[in-house]
């Protein structure tokens, strides 16, 4: 059983102060670290920690999870969770939560601003002015109205970008491996090649799963329209940056904006190295797609609340790796959370153990997801350690938590 007053929280990568305030309001002990940690550092710092909060740079590996005996949940204060070994986390009964919607608007606004800046050649005009060059020529500068935007990945960000781009007068095409409903007048492409052939601007909004590594390279850049623009605000590993540089230097692409990189510095002030540095028609930003005060505040509130509710109630709504279960709490009840291997008969076995010890079930909810099941049981009256020992001793048990 976790003593609520002794819950320890480790927050990395400058998690927003709103999250810190939320945890401290519950009496949790919070340690905040500015930068990401490597595997060895993380293992050392997680000793005795129940809740871990990270952003995109910290890698939570199977080795880390194996060593983190006290850890019950991880909060990814961002959209992506590919930096966490979700399968290993589930195998230890550790819930993972993220913020799938909170920074969507911020990423979309950055993409729109970069599309306009590159289409108007503002980066080059700005550099010229700072060097004392007055170049008022309109050559190569265009309105975005009437141009075609190709969106690769039509999820939360891709769909909102689609709507805003249409409102600005752009035509929109999109490609997604899943069957997605087109919003507004957006046109679905049957293949990536089809999208590349028709788009004046191509923007990537895909996840960082291993299968997407090197997804966009020399072959894809060659199929883009001459003079088109490329954006990547998704994951650094999906793009071949050497091939991108060649397409830009050779003049096939007129510009690019990149916010994410295969290898990123651990913290503010560290040196950034990239093949794309020094190109006048390239906008480079330090993974700030979701880095607005509004987005980070929303993310801090959202993920911190998910973690607090998980610790106190055991509910897993919107968990990315465990079955989704939300059982309303009843007063004067004890709650037992049982994470187990998904096999027939587990629920009957749990209830048989409770009945043998004269423990009455007042509320119960079970859900399964892949290999694992998640069971919340509210019980009334007294119960003995022998009951909990029997539940922990079940062959299917992954983790047992008693919340009150």
N, C-alpha and C positions, 0 to 999 in steps of 0.2 A: 504494500500500500504506500502511495506517495503522500508524504506530509506536505499539504498545499503551501504551508509557510516556509518550506525548505526547498522548493523547486528552484533548481539552478538553470539559468538560461545563458547560452553563449551566442552572441550575435557578431557576425563577421561582415566585412566589406561595407562598413558605415551604414548600417540599417537605420532607417529614419527614426527620429526621436519619438514620434507618436507610438511606435511599437514598444520602445523602451518604457514609455509612460504607461502603456496598457499593462505590461507585465508587472511593473512596479506597483500599480494600483491593486494587483492581486497579492502583493507581498512577496513576489518572486525575487530571487537574487539574480541580477542581470550584470553580465560582463560584456562590454562592447569592444570590438577590435576593429581598427580602421581598415586593415588590408585583408586579403585572402590568406589562407594558411596552406602549406603543402601537407602531404599525407602524414609525415612523421609529426609535424607540429600539431596537426589536428588531433591525432590520436592522444598526444600528451594533454592537450587542453580539454578534451572531452571527458576526462576522468571525473565521475560524479555528476555530470551534466545530464539533465532530463530533456531539455529542449535546445535544438540547434537552429539558428537562423543564418541563412547564407544568401548570396546573390548568384551571379553567373560564373565567377572565377574559381570558387572553391570546389574541389572534386571530392565527393563523398564516395569512396570506393568500398568494395566488399571487405577489404582489410580494416578500414576505419570502422565499419559497422560491426565487425566481429569483435573489435576491441572495446566498443562503446557499451559496456554492460548496463549503464543506467539510462541510456538514451531511449525515449519513448516516441518522439516525433521530431520531424525536420520540417522547417518552413523555408520554402524557396521564395524569397521576396522578389519575385520576377515572374515571367511567364514560363520560361523553359525549365525542364527538370532533367535534361540529358546529362547534367553534371553530377547526378546522383544515381547510384546503382539501385534502381527501384526494386528489382527482383530480390537482391540481397536484403534490402530494407524490409520487404514483406516477409522474408524468411525468418526475420528476427522479431516480427510483429511490430515494426516501427512504421508509423504512419507518416506519409509525406503529403504536404499541402503546398499549393502555389497560388499565384494571383493571375488567373487566366484572362481577366478583363480590365484590371485596374489601370494599366498603362497603355491600353490600346490607343486612346485618343492622342497621347503624346507621341507615340511612334508614327501614327498616321500624319500628324501635323509636321513632323520632321521630314517625312517622305515628300509631302506636298511642297514644303519650302525648298527642298533640294531639287525637285523636278523643275520648279520655276527658276531657281537660281541657275541651274545648268542649261536650261532651254534658252535663257536670256544671256548666257555667257557671263554671269555676274562675277564669277571667281576670277576670270581673266581681266575683266574691266577693273575690278577692285585692285588686283595686283598691279596693273598698269598705273592706276592713279597713285598708289603708294610709292611707285617708282618715278613719279613725276611725269607720266605719259598721259596726254589727253587724247583719247581715241573714241570719238563719238560715232564711229561707223556702225551701221546696223547689220553688217555682214554676219551671217551665222546666228543672229538672234531672232527668236520666234516667240509668238504667243503660244501658250499651251492649249488654248481653245482650238478645237478641231483636230488636235493630234491624238494618236491612239496610245493608250497606256495598257501594257501587258502585265498582268499580275500573276505571278507563279506562287500558288498557295492561297486558297480562298477561304481562310479561316476567319477568326475574329478581326484581325488587323486587315487582311486582304479585302474583306467585305466592306468594312467601314471606309477604307481608302477608295474602294470602287464607288461608293455613294458620293463622297466628297469630290472625287475627280469628275464625275458626271456633272455635279453642280457647278464646276468650274468650266464646263463646256468640252471636256475631253470625251473621247470614245473609249470604251473599256472592253478589253478581252481578258479572259482568265483561263488558267489551266490548273487543275487539281486532280490528283490521283483518285480522290474520293468523289462520289456523286454529290455535287453541291448545287443548290438552287441559285440561279442568277438573280441578282438584285437589280432593279431599275431596267436599263436597256443593255446591261452587260452581256457580252456574248461568250459562251463557253467554247473553248478550243478543244478539239479531240486529241491533240498531241502538243507537246512542248514545241516541236518544230513549227507547227502551224502558228503558234503564238509569236515565235521569234520572227517569222517571215512578215508579219503584218504590223508589228509594234514599233512606234517611235521611241518609246521608253519601256524598259523591262525592269521590273522590281521583284525581288525575291522575298517571300514571307513563308519559308518552310522551317520545319523543326530540325534539331541537330541529331537525330537518330543516326547510328553508325552507317546505315545504308545510304544516307545523303552526303557522306563525305566525298568530296570531289565531284559532286553532282553537276556543277556548271564549270566547264573548262573551255579549251581552245575550240573544240568542235561546236559548242553552243555559241560562243562569241562570233565565230565565222558565219553562223546562220542568221545572226542579227542583221537588221537593215543597216547599210552604210550611213554613218552620221547619227546613229541612234545613241541613246543614253542608257546606262546601266546603274541600278541601285541594289545594294545588299544591306538590309537592316535586320537580317534573320540570325544566321550563325556563320562564324568565320570559316568553319571547315568545309562548307558547301561550295566554295569558290576557289578556283586555281588563280592565285593572284599574279603569278608569273605570266600566265596567258592573258589575264586582264591588262596587265601593263603593256604587253606586246600589241594588243588590239588598240590601246589608246595611243601609244607612241607611233604606231603605224598609220594612224588616222582612220581606221575602220570605225571606231567609236568616237563620238565627239566629246564625251564626258562621262564621269562616273562619280557616285557617292557611296562611300563604304563606312559603316558604323561598327562592324564586327570583324575580328581577325582570327586566323588560326591559332596564333600565340599572342596573348595579351599580357601587358605588365601586371604585376600583382597589386600595385597600389599607385596612388597619385604621386607624380613626380618621377617615377621610374622611366627609364628610356624606352621609347617606342620605336621598334624597327619594322620596316615594311618596304617591299618593292615599289610601293605606290607613292612614297614620299617624294616631294619635289616636282610632281606633275601639276602644271598650272590649271588643267581642266578636271581636277579631281578634288572632291570634298572629302576630307578625312575627319571623322569624329570619334572620340574615345568611348565607344559603346554607351552612348547617351540617349538612345532611342526612347527609353522610358524615364530618363533622368530630368523630370520636371518636379518642382516642389509639389504640385498637385498630385501627380502620379505616385511619387514616393510616399506622400502622406496617406493616400488611399491604400497603397500596397501595405504600408505599415499597419494600418488599422485592420485591413482585411485578413492578412495572414496571422497577425498576433491574435485576433479573435478566434480564428480557427484552432490555433494551438491551445489557447486557454480553454475553449469548449471541449477539446479533445482530452485534455488533462482532467478536467472537472466532471465531464459528462460521458466521455468515451465515444461521442458521436463522430462519425467519419464522413459526413457530407462533403463532397467535392475532393476527397482524398484521391490522389492519382495512382495509388498502388494497393489500397485495401478496399474491400467491399464497402459500399455506401450504406451506412446504418444511422438512423436518427430516432431514438426512442425518448419521448418526453419524460422528464423526471417526475417522480412522485414524492411527496414529502414523507419523511420518516422511513425511507427505504434504503437498503444497501444495494449497491450496483456492482455486478461482477462482469468483467469483459473477458471473453475467451476467444483468442485468435487460434485457429486450428487448420490442419490440413483438410481440404475439402473432400470428405469421404462420406458415404451413406452411413447413417446411424449415429452421428456425433450428437445431434440434438437429443435423441432418445437416451443416449448414454449419460449426458450431462444431467438431464432431468431425473434419471434413475438414481444417480448419486445424490442429488438433492433430496429426493423422496426418501431414500434410505436413512438420511440423517434428519428427517422431519423438518426440512427447510421448505417453506411455502413460496412458490413462484407467483409474484404479483404482476409482473409484466415481462415480456420477452420478445426479442426481434432478432432474426437471423438473416444474413445475406451472404452469398458466395460470389467469388470472382476468380475465375481461373483455378489456381491450385489451392486457394485459401478461403476459409469461411470466417465470418466475424459475427459473434453472438454476444448480445447484451442481455443480461438477466437481472431484473430487480427482484429482490427477496425481502421478506419481512421477518422480524424476530431475530433471535440469536442464531449464530452459526459458529461452528468450531473450526480450529485450524485443520482438523482432520478432513473436513469437507474440501477445503482449499487444496490440501495435499493430494486428495484423490483426483481433483480436477487437473491439477498440474501434472499428475502422474499418468494421465491418459496418453496413449501412444500418439494420438493425433494433435496433442497440445503444442502450440508454438509459443504462446505467451498468455499468461493469466494476470489480469490487473483487478484489484479491488479498489473501488473509488470512494467508498464510505463505509 
